[in-house]
Amino acid sequence: MSLLVQQPLSLYIHIPWCVQKCPYCDFNSHKLKNDIPEKEYVAALIQDLDDDIKRFKLTNRKLHSIFIGGGTPSLFSGAAITDLLDQVFARFDKKEDIEVTLEANPGTVEADKFEAFAQAGVSRLSIGVQSFESDKLIKLGRIHDNEQAIRAAQLAKTCGVKSFNLDLMHGLPNQGIANALDDLKQAIALKPDHLSWYQLTIEPNTAFGSKPPKLPEDETLWDIQEQGIKLLSRAGYQQYEISAYSQPNVQSMHNLNYWRFGDYLGIGCGAHGKLTDVANNTIHRTVKVKHPKGYLEKNRAALYQVNSVTAQELPFEFMMNQLRLREAFPIERFEHTTGLPLATVETQLLLAKNKGLLHAHNNTWQVTPLGHRYLNDLLEMFL
C-alpha cells in the first residue's frame, strides 16, 4: 500500500525576457530585442496550463500559491498580468489568502505598475536589488541604480500588496565585510517583510563562468555570513532557509511548499514542475520548451520532457529540498511526499545524527548548525 499523500499544489509561471542578461545569471532568460508579445505569451501560458490540467488530472486540485518569475516579469503591463491571473483563477479553486508573488526589477517599475499588479491579484512583490553600491551594480550588469532600488522598495509599501521581499547578494567582486554589511543595513532600513540574502556563486554557461571575477576569500565570506546573520536577527528577521529571512509569520508560502517537497506546476519557457500522482504511486518531473520562439510556435506542445522520479532518486531529492530549511520535519513528511517507508533512510539518518549533522526529537529530524555548514556532505549520505 502506498504511503503517498496528496500534497499542496503551487503554480510557477516563467516570463523569460530581460532588458539585458546579467553576467552571473544561469536562469532561462533572454535579452529583449523587440516589443514583448504579451498577448501571444499569455495565450501560450494558458494553453500550457490547460494541457497540464488535462494531462495530470488536476481539475479538483486547490491552488496553494503562485510565483511569477523570470526573467523580469515586471516588464509586463498591469493589464497583461491581470489577464493572466484572471484566467488562472478561473481554472482553480484557491486558498482564500493565496500568496501571489511577482518578481520585479527596480529599473523596470513605476508606481502605477506596482498598483496595477496589486489590483490584478499580486499579494507579494520580490524586488531584485542585489546591491545598493553603484560600482557593484555595474559589475553585476544591473540596469538600476541605488536610488531606483530604494524607490522600488518604498513603492512596494504603499501600492496595495500585503508584503514584499528584497533580493540581496553578498560575496561580490572586491567586496569587504564592511561593504557587505552596509548593503544589508540599507536593506533592513527599508523594512521589507522578507529578505533573500545569498552569496554570489559562479555558474557555468554564464559570462562570469567564462571570465570569473575575483571574489572574496573564504574566510571573508564566512565572516560576512556570520556577522550578517547576527545583524538580521537583531532586526527581528528569522532565518528559516539557507538564504531566506523573514519577520515572524511572513515566510514565503510558495518557497516553503517547494522546500517541503510539495507539488508545483511549471508553465512558461523552460519552466520545471513536480507533480504527485497518488492513484498511480508516481512522482513526475516536467520541463517545458526552453526558447520563447519555440514555446510560442503554434501547434507545438509546450511540454518538452516528463520523467518519473525513481524510488532510488527520491530520498536525495527529498533531502536536497527539506534540509535547506531550519525547521524540524516529521518523518511522516518523508513518507507522505515520497511514498517510501522510514526504513529507506533510517540508516543514513542515524549516521548523520551520530556525526552531529542531524538532531532527532519526538519522531522529528532537524539539521544542526554543523549540518548546515557541511550540507553538501550531509546530502551525499542520501545518494
C-alpha positions in Angstrom: 0.0 0.0 0.0 1.4 3.4 -1.0 2.3 5.9 1.7 1.9 8.8 -0.8 -0.5 11.6 0.3 -1.7 14.4 -2.0 0.5 17.5 -1.5 -0.4 21.2 -1.7 -0.2 22.5 -5.3 1.6 25.6 -6.3 2.0 27.3 -9.7 5.2 28.7 -11.1 4.9 31.0 -14.2 8.0 31.8 -16.1 8.4 35.1 -18.0 11.7 34.8 -19.9 12.6 38.3 -21.1 15.0 40.8 -19.5 16.3 44.2 -20.6 19.8 42.6 -20.6 21.3 39.3 -19.4 23.2 39.6 -16.1 26.7 38.0 -16.2 26.1 35.8 -13.2 22.6 34.6 -14.3 22.1 30.9 -15.3 18.3 31.2 -15.4 16.4 30.8 -18.6 16.3 34.5 -19.5 16.6 36.2 -22.9 17.6 39.7 -23.7 14.6 41.7 -25.1 15.2 42.8 -28.7 11.7 43.9 -29.7 8.4 44.6 -28.0 7.2 41.8 -25.7 4.5 39.7 -27.3 2.3 39.9 -24.2 -1.0 38.7 -25.6 0.6 35.8 -27.5 2.6 34.8 -24.5 -0.3 34.9 -22.1 -2.3 32.8 -24.5 0.5 30.3 -24.7 0.8 30.2 -20.9 -2.9 29.4 -20.6 -2.8 26.7 -23.2 0.2 25.2 -21.4 -1.8 25.3 -18.2 -4.8 23.7 -19.7 -2.7 20.9 -21.2 -1.2 20.2 -17.8 -4.6 20.2 -16.1 -5.8 17.6 -18.5 -2.6 15.6 -18.7 -2.2 15.3 -14.9 -6.0 15.3 -14.0 -5.7 18.5 -11.8 -9.3 19.7 -12.1 -10.1 19.2 -8.5 -6.8 20.4 -7.0 -6.8 23.6 -4.9 -4.1 26.2 -5.7 -1.8 26.9 -2.7 0.3 29.7 -4.2 1.6 31.4 -7.4 5.0 32.7 -8.2 5.6 34.7 -11.4 9.4 34.6 -12.0 11.8 35.2 -14.8 13.5 36.9 -16.5 11.8 40.1 -15.5 8.1 39.8 -15.0 7.7 43.4 -14.2 8.4 44.2 -17.9 4.8 43.0 -18.4 2.0 45.5 -18.2 -0.6 45.5 -15.4 -3.2 44.6 -18.0 -1.3 41.5 -19.1 -0.8 40.3 -15.5 -4.5 40.9 -14.8 -5.5 38.9 -17.8 -3.1 36.1 -16.9 -4.2 35.8 -13.3 -7.9 36.1 -14.1 -7.6 33.1 -16.4 -5.6 31.1 -13.9 -8.1 31.8 -11.1 -11.0 30.8 -13.4 -9.4 27.3 -13.6 -8.7 26.5 -9.9 -10.3 26.7 -6.5 -7.8 28.6 -4.4 -6.9 29.3 -0.8 -8.8 32.4 0.3 -5.5 34.0 1.3 -3.5 32.7 -1.6 0.0 34.1 -1.9 0.8 35.5 -5.4 4.4 36.7 -5.8 5.7 38.7 -8.8 9.4 39.3 -9.3 10.3 42.9 -10.2 13.5 44.7 -11.3 13.9 48.3 -9.8 14.8 49.5 -13.2 11.5 48.5 -14.8 8.9 49.7 -12.4 6.8 52.7 -11.8 4.2 53.5 -9.1 1.2 52.8 -11.4 2.7 49.4 -12.4 3.0 48.2 -8.8 -0.5 49.4 -8.1 -1.8 47.6 -11.2 -0.1 44.4 -10.2 -1.7 44.6 -6.8 -5.1 45.2 -8.3 -4.5 42.2 -10.6 -4.2 39.9 -7.5 -0.5 40.1 -6.8 -0.1 40.0 -3.0 3.7 39.9 -2.7 6.5 41.6 -4.6 10.0 40.2 -4.8 12.4 43.0 -5.8 15.8 42.2 -7.3 18.1 44.8 -5.7 21.3 42.7 -5.4 23.3 45.6 -4.0 23.0 49.3 -3.1 26.5 50.2 -4.3 26.8 51.7 -7.8 30.1 50.0 -8.7 28.8 46.6 -7.6 25.5 47.1 -9.6 27.5 47.9 -12.7 29.8 44.9 -12.2 26.7 42.7 -11.8 25.1 44.1 -15.0 22.1 45.5 -13.3 20.2 48.3 -15.1 19.1 50.1 -11.9 20.9 52.4 -9.5 20.8 52.9 -5.8 18.0 55.5 -5.8 15.8 53.3 -8.0 16.3 50.4 -5.7 15.2 52.4 -2.7 12.3 53.9 -4.5 11.0 50.5 -5.6 11.0 49.3 -2.0 9.2 52.4 -0.9 6.6 52.0 -3.7 6.1 48.3 -2.6 5.0 49.6 0.9 2.2 51.7 -0.5 1.0 50.1 -3.7 -1.5 47.7 -2.1 0.4 44.4 -1.8 0.5 42.6 1.5 4.2 42.1 1.7 7.5 42.4 -0.2 10.9 40.7 -0.4 14.3 42.2 -1.3 16.8 40.0 -3.1 20.3 40.9 -1.9 23.7 39.3 -2.8 26.9 39.2 -0.8 30.4 37.9 -1.6 30.5 40.3 -4.6 33.7 41.2 -6.5 36.0 43.3 -4.4 33.5 43.3 -1.5 34.8 43.5 2.0 32.9 42.8 5.2 32.1 46.4 5.9 30.7 46.8 2.3 28.5 43.7 2.5 27.1 44.7 5.9 26.4 48.2 4.8 24.4 46.7 1.9 22.5 44.6 4.4 21.9 47.5 6.8 20.4 49.6 3.9 18.1 46.7 3.0 17.0 46.3 6.7 16.3 50.1 6.9 13.8 49.7 4.1 11.8 47.3 6.3 10.9 44.5 3.9 8.9 41.7 5.4 11.3 39.2 3.8 14.9 39.2 2.7 16.6 36.8 0.4 20.3 37.2 1.3 22.6 34.9 -0.6 26.2 34.5 -1.7 27.1 35.1 -5.3 28.2 31.9 -6.9 29.9 31.5 -10.3 27.8 29.2 -12.5 28.9 27.5 -15.8 27.5 28.8 -19.1 27.4 32.4 -17.8 29.6 35.4 -18.6 31.2 35.2 -15.1 31.7 31.5 -15.7 33.7 32.2 -18.8 35.7 35.1 -17.2 35.4 34.8 -13.4 35.8 38.0 -11.4 37.9 37.9 -8.2 35.7 37.1 -5.3 36.4 37.5 -1.6 38.4 34.8 0.2 36.6 32.0 2.0 37.4 33.5 5.4 35.9 36.8 4.4 32.8 35.1 3.1 32.4 33.2 6.3 32.7 36.4 8.4 30.2 38.2 6.2 27.7 35.3 6.7 28.3 35.1 10.4 28.0 38.8 11.1 25.1 39.3 8.7 23.0 36.6 10.4 23.5 38.3 13.7 22.6 41.7 12.2 19.4 40.2 10.7 18.5 38.5 14.0 18.8 41.8 15.9 16.5 43.4 13.4 13.8 40.7 14.0 14.4 38.6 10.9 14.2 34.8 11.5 16.3 32.6 9.2 14.0 29.8 8.0 16.0 28.6 5.0 19.7 28.8 4.0 19.2 32.2 2.3 15.7 33.2 3.4 14.9 35.5 6.3 11.6 36.9 7.4 9.8 38.8 10.1 7.6 36.4 12.2 4.8 34.6 10.3 5.6 36.1 6.8 7.7 33.4 5.3 7.1 32.8 1.6 4.4 30.2 1.4 5.4 29.3 -2.1 9.0 28.7 -1.2 8.1 26.7 1.9 5.9 24.4 -0.2 8.8 23.9 -2.6 11.3 23.1 0.1 8.9 20.8 1.9 8.7 18.7 -1.3 5.1 19.9 -2.2 3.8 19.9 -5.7 4.1 22.7 -8.3 3.0 23.2 -11.9 5.6 24.9 -14.0 4.3 26.8 -17.1 6.3 29.1 -19.4 9.6 28.9 -21.2 11.8 26.3 -19.6 9.7 26.0 -16.5 10.1 23.0 -14.3 7.3 21.2 -12.4 6.9 18.4 -9.9 3.5 16.6 -9.5 2.4 13.7 -7.3 0.1 11.1 -8.8 -1.3 9.3 -5.8 -3.5 7.0 -7.8 -0.5 5.6 -9.7 2.0 5.9 -6.9 4.2 8.1 -9.1 6.0 11.5 -8.9 6.6 13.3 -12.2 9.1 16.0 -13.1 8.2 18.2 -16.1 10.2 20.6 -18.3 8.8 23.0 -20.8 10.2 24.1 -24.2 13.0 26.5 -23.3 13.2 29.1 -26.1 10.5 31.8 -26.5 10.4 31.2 -30.2 9.7 27.5 -29.8 7.3 28.0 -26.9 5.2 30.5 -28.9 5.2 28.2 -32.0 1.6 27.3 -32.8 0.5 23.7 -32.8 3.6 22.8 -30.8 3.1 21.3 -27.3 4.8 23.2 -24.5 5.8 20.1 -22.7 9.4 19.2 -23.6 10.1 16.4 -21.1 8.3 14.4 -18.4 10.1 11.9 -16.2 9.0 9.7 -13.3 11.3 10.1 -10.3 12.6 6.6 -9.3 12.5 5.2 -5.8 16.3 5.3 -5.8 16.3 9.1 -6.5 13.6 10.1 -4.1 15.5 10.1 -0.8 18.1 12.5 -2.2 15.5 14.7 -3.9 13.5 15.0 -0.7 16.5 15.8 1.5 18.0 18.2 -1.0 14.9 20.3 -0.5 13.9 19.7 3.1 17.4 20.0 4.6 17.7 23.6 3.4 15.1 24.5 5.9 15.8 25.3 9.6 12.6 23.7 10.8 12.4 20.2 12.2 10.4 17.8 9.9 8.3 14.9 11.0 9.3 11.6 9.4 5.7 11.3 8.1 6.5 14.1 5.7 9.2 12.0 4.1 6.8 9.0 3.9 3.9 11.0 2.6 5.8 13.0 -0.1 8.0 10.1 -1.4 5.7 7.1 -0.8 8.7 5.4 0.9 8.9 3.9 4.4 11.3 5.3 7.1 13.4 2.2 6.7 14.6 3.6 3.3 16.6 6.3 5.0 16.8 5.2 8.7 20.5 4.1 8.5 21.6 7.4 6.9 19.6 9.4 9.4 21.2 7.6 12.4 24.6 8.0 10.8 24.1 11.7 10.3 22.8 12.0 13.9 26.0 10.3 15.2 28.1 12.7 13.3 26.3 15.7 14.8 24.7 16.8 11.4 21.1 16.0 12.4 19.2 16.2 15.6 16.3 13.8 16.4 13.4 14.6 18.8 9.9 13.1 19.2 10.0 11.5 15.7 11.2 14.7 14.0 14.6 15.4 12.5 16.3 18.8 12.2 19.6 19.9 10.7 22.1 21.1 13.3 24.3 24.2 12.7 27.1 21.8 11.9 24.9 20.1 9.4 24.1 23.4 7.7 27.8 24.2 7.5 28.5 20.9 5.8 25.3 20.5 4.0 26.8 19.0 0.8 28.5 16.3 2.9 25.2 15.6 4.7 23.2 15.4 1.4 25.8 13.0 -0.1 24.8 10.5 2.5 21.4 10.1 0.8 22.7 9.5 -2.7 
